Amino acid sequence: MFPQLKKNESGVVLFIVLMVAIIIMIFSVGILTQSMNETNGAQQQIDQIISDQLAKGIFWNAYSSAYSSGNMTNMQNVYFSNVIEGRNYQVTLNPIAGGGYNVVANYDTFQ
């Protein structure tokens, strides 16, 4: 096929080409893995921000309702569930005896 290459030289060239192709594939897999890890990390941060903002929104909504009714000691339990971009977020607000409030926000990542 290539008259300038001897039979044993063509084997060396083939080996070098195969090694270069394998090295390129290894680097490609590394880059794809890193990209997926960064995507998952970014999604976790998005979920945490959404949960935090939902918890704050539910608290201030319940607070303003209690304030407008004039009875600040009678904030009621609130449960909120919503699907945002394919993820299920649940927020629960519970008054604590003696004052204070407990707000818990969860999200389901398996949707």
N, C-alpha and C positions, 0 to 999 in steps of 0.2 A: 504494500500500500504506500508506504513512505520509503522510497529507495535509499534515502540518505541515512536512515536509522538501521542499525543492525538489529538482529532479533533480540538480543539481551538488553539493548538500550531501549527498545520500545516497551519492554516490561518495566523498566525503571520509570519511564515517563508515565505509564499507566498507574503505577503505584503512587507516584507523586500527585497525580491528578485526583486519585481516589482519596488520598490523605487530605488534600486541600478541601475537597468536597465534604468530607466528614467533619473537618474543623469548622467550616462554614455552617454546617447543620447544627453543630454543638453551640456555636455562638447564637444562632437563630433561636434555638430552644431557650437559651438563657435570657435573651431579650424578651421573648414572648412571656416567659415565666415572670420576669420582673414587671412587665406591663400589667399582667393579671393581678399581681400582688398590689400594685399601686391602685388599680381600679377597685379592688376589694377594700383597701384602706380608705379610699375616698368615699365609697358607699357607706362605710361604717361612720365616718364623720358626718355625712349627710343625715343618716338615721339618728345620730345623737343630737344634732342640731334641731331636727324636726321634733323629736321627743321633748327636748327642753322647751322649745317654743310652744308646743301643745300644752305642756304642764303649766307653763306660766299663763297661757291664755285661759285655761280652765280655772286656774286659781283666781285670776283677776275678774273673770266673768262671774264666778260665785261670790266673790268679795263685793263687786258692785251691786249684785242683786240683794245681798244681805244689807249693804249700806243704804240702798234706796228704800228698803222696807223699814229701816230704822232699828233692826234687831241684829246687831253684829255678833251676838253670841249664838245665833241660830243658823249658822251656815250648814247647809245640808250636804249629805254624801252626794257625790257626782261621779258618774261613770260615763266615759266617752270612748267610742270605738269608731275608727274610720280607716278606710283603705286609701292610701296615697301612693301613687305610682307603683301599684302592685304589692305594697307592704301594708300589713295590718298593724295599726298603732292603737294602743289602749291607754287611757289615762284615767286614774282613779283619785278622787279627792275625798279625804276623810278628816273631819274635825277631831281634834284630840281633846280629851276631857281636861279641863283646867285652862284651856286656851291653846291656840296653835293649830296648825293644819298639817296633814301629811298628804303630799301629792306624789303619786308613783306613775311613771310613764314607762311603758314597755312597747317593744315592736317585735314583730314576727319576721324573721329573715328567711323563712323557708317557703315563700310564696313564689 
